[in-house]
Amino acid sequence: MEQNQQDQLPARLWWVLAGLTVVWGFNWTAMKVAIADIAPFTFRTLCLGLGSGVLFAFLRASGQSLAIPRDQWGRLALIAFFNITCWNVLVVYGLALLPSGRTAILAYTMPAWAIPLSILLLGERLSARKLLGLALGMGGMALLVWDEFNRIQGAPHGALMVLGAAFTWAIGTILQKKYPVRAPLAAFTGWLMLLGGVPIYIGALLFEDFSKLADVGLNSALGTAYNVLLAFAWAHWAWIKLASSVSVTVFSLSMLMIPVVGVFSGILFLGERPGWPEYTALALVLGSLASVIVPRTKAG
């Protein structure tokens, strides 16, 4: 029964997906601007430390609990390592070597890893509807990757790091479903960011110079503020809300609109012109999204 309930994205979560798509889609451009002036570990330290701080402050002000049961910390730490530590380090270093739109495309190849893992490890069923959604969504991603193939070849290390980030995100998503943490969603989100950021905070202290923050320009500061308040404090809550509410397949396919928004945000802010690959990929991804949003028609 639970499996069937999770095979469709409920209408009550459409606004969460819409907000997450816009916030994370435009965030690829915001990150690219921010890391022009801020070293990678320092940037992620600000995002994770301040983002979790904003969320904790909201929870405290609204009287919500911050407690995590003692026997749940091991699970939380394991998920945080893959979904926060590995993802954030690999993405930010990969983004430094690749354009923002291309980085978003590679990062959201996550369903190609997560869906097979969910079938093998969670026993999820791949229906004809889901299979069509996967084919359409990954077809759109493949088209964009193919269109940028020659330029990706110029930065193979960056591409490999971002693909590695997609793989770690997939592993973390599977772990969330297989070993769910018994804790309030918002508190879990805040602790996940704070705990997953610990190795990054240490890296920033050991290898980077915080005094250089005094020289950060306005655009980089605004990009960082966008990350702290929207891409981390709110969007991480939204991401975990979706991931914990539906199957891995539905969640993964729902995320495929984000890199398309990332490509078009680069077009909007960096003056690039969209071509037929972008528009065709958009149509394919919209078809994929429909496979997990449009209600099934009941026979008879």
N, C-alpha and C positions, 0 to 999 in steps of 0.2 A: 504493500500500500504506500509506504513512504517513498519507494522508488518511483512509482507512478506520479505521486504528487510533485516530485522534483524534476520531472521530465519536461516541464513547461515553465517559462519565466512568468510568475504571477503578475497581474496588472498592478498590484500595489507596489511592486518593485520597479516599475518602468521609470518612475521619476529618479530613482536611485541610479539606474543604469544610464539615463540621459545625462544626469549631472556628472557622473563619473566619466562618461565618454568625453564631455566637453572639457572638464578640468584636466584629466590626464592627457587628452589629445593636444591641448594647447600647451601643456607643461613641457613637451619636448623642445619647443622653441624657447620657453622660459629658462629651462636648464642650460641650453646652449648659450644663451646670453649670460647667465650667471657665472658659469665656469670659465668665461673669458677672463674674469678678474679674480676668481676665487679658486684656490687649490682644491682638488677633488675630495680629499678626506675632510678638509675644513668645511667645504660646502655640505657634504652629507652629515657632518656633525651638527651643523646649524639646523638642517632640515629635520633630522631625527630627534635631536635634543629639544629644540624649541617646539617642533610639531607635537611631540608627546607631552611637553609641558603645557601647551595650549589646551590639549585634550584633557589632561589631568585637572587643570584649573577650571574648565567647564564642568567636569564631573563633580569636583568639590563644591563649586558654587551652586550646583543644582541638587546637592545632597545625595548624589549617587555613590555607591560603594566602589572603592578602588581595590578591594581585596581579591586575591587569587588563592584558591585552596592550596595548601602546602603540597599535596600530592600531584598537583598539576604543573608545577614549575618545570619539571623535566621535559614534558611535552611542549610547553610554551617555548623553552630554550631551543629545542630541536627545530621547531617550525620557524622561529625567529632567525636561526642561522641560515636557513635556505631562502626564506622569503624576504628577509631584511638585509642581513649581512652580505651574503653572496650577491643577491640581486643588485643592491645599491652600489657596491664596489665595482662590479663588472660593468654595469650600465654607465656609470659616470666616467670610467676610463675609456670605454668604447665610444661614448659620445664625443669625447675630446678628439677622436681620430676620424669621426664620420659626421656627415650632415645630419641634422635633427630628424628630418623626415625618413631618411634611410635607416637610422637607428631605431625609430619607432617600428618600422616594418619588420626588421629582424627580431626585435624584442617580442613582438606579438606573433611569432611563429610558435609561441607556447602551446597552442592546442595540438600541434603536430606531435608534441611530447606527452602532454597531459592526457589526451583522450585514449591513446593506446595503453598508457599506464593505468588509467582508471578501469579499463576493461580487464587487464591482467590482475591488478591488485585489489580492486574494489568490487569486481564482478558486475560492473555496469553493462547494460545492454545497448548495443549500437543499432537502433532501429533504422528503417529506410529513411525516415524523415531527418534523423540526426546525421546519417551518412550523407544525405544530399546537402545539408547545411555545412558539414565539414568540407565537402568537395567544393562548394561555392566559395566558402570563406578562404580556404587555403589556396584555391585558384586565384582569388584576388590578390592574396599576399605574394604568390609565385609570380604573378604578372608584374607587380611592382619591383620585386627583387630582380627579375629578368631585365626589366627596363634600366635598372641601375647597375647591372652586373659588372660592366667594365670599370665603373668608378669604385665599386666595392673591392674589386681586385687590387686597387691601389692602396687599400688599407686593410689587408687580411687580418692583422692582429686585432684591430678594432671590431671587425665583423665577427671573429671567433669569440671575443669577449662578450659581445651582445648575445650571440647564440647561446653561449654558456649561461648567461643570465636568464634567458628564456627557459633553459633546461632546469635551472635551480628553482625558478618560479613554479614550474610544473611539479617538481618534487614537493615543494612546500604546500602546494594546493592539495596534492594527494594526501600528504600527512595531516592536513587540517580535517579532511574527511574521514581518514582511517583512525586518527587519534584525536578526536575533538577535545578541546579544553573546556572544562566545566567552569565557566566564569561569565559574568555579564559582558556583552559584546564590546561596549565602549571601553571598559577597563582592560579587557583582553587586548584590544587594539593599541591602547596607550603603552601597556607593558611590553607588547611585542616590538613596537618601535624602539622603546628605550633600551630593552635588553639586547635586541639585535644590533643596536648601534654601538655597543660597548667596544668591540674590536676596532670599529671605525674611529671612535673617540681616542683610543690609544694610538692608533696610526697617525691621527692628526697631531697629537702631542709629541710623538717621536720624530715625525718626518716633515712637518710643515710649520710655518711661521705665522702665528695668529696676528702678529703686529701688522702684517700686510693688509689686513682687513680695513685699516685706516685709509687705504688708497683705492678702495672699491668704488666704482662709478655708480651713478644713479640707476642706470638700466640693470646692472648686475644686482644691485640692492633690491630693486623691485622684483626681479626674477626670483631672488631668494625668498622674499616675503610671500610671493605667490606660492612657492613650494611649501613654506612653513604652514601657512594658514589654510590653503586649499588642497594642494597635492598631497600633503601628509596628514594634517590634523583632521580634515573632513574626508578626503578621498580614501584613506586607508580604512576608515570605519565603513565607508560605502562598499569598498572591495570585499572586506570580510563579511559584511552583511549579505552580499550576493553569493559569495563562495560557500557560506554556511547554509544557505537557503535552498539551493538547487543542486542538481547533479554536476559533476565535473565537466561533462560534455556541454551541458546548457550554459554553465558559467563561462567556459572557454570560448564558445561561439559568440556569446554576448559581448566579449571583450574585443572582438575583431573590428568593431567600428572605430575603436580608439586610434589605431595607427593611421587610418584614413584621415581622421581629423588632424592627426599629427602632420601628415603630408600637406594638407591644405592650410594648416596654420603656418607652415614654413613658406608656402606660397603667399599667404596674406601678409606676413611680416617681413619676409626676405625678398619679395618682389619676383618670385619664381612664377612661371606660367604653367598651368596644368595642361596636360595633353590627353590623348585618347587612353593611354594606360591608366592614368589616375581616374578618369571617369568610368572606364570599364570596371576597374577594381572596386570603385564605389558601388556600382550596380551589383556586382557579385557579392560583396559583403552585406549589402542591404538584403539580398536574397537569403544569405546565410542567417542573418539576424531574424528574418521573418520565420525561419524554421523553428525558432525557439520562443517566438512571441505570439504569432498568429494561432489562435485556439484551433484544436482539432475539431473537425465536424464529426458528429456522432452518427453512426450507422442507424438507419431506421428512424 
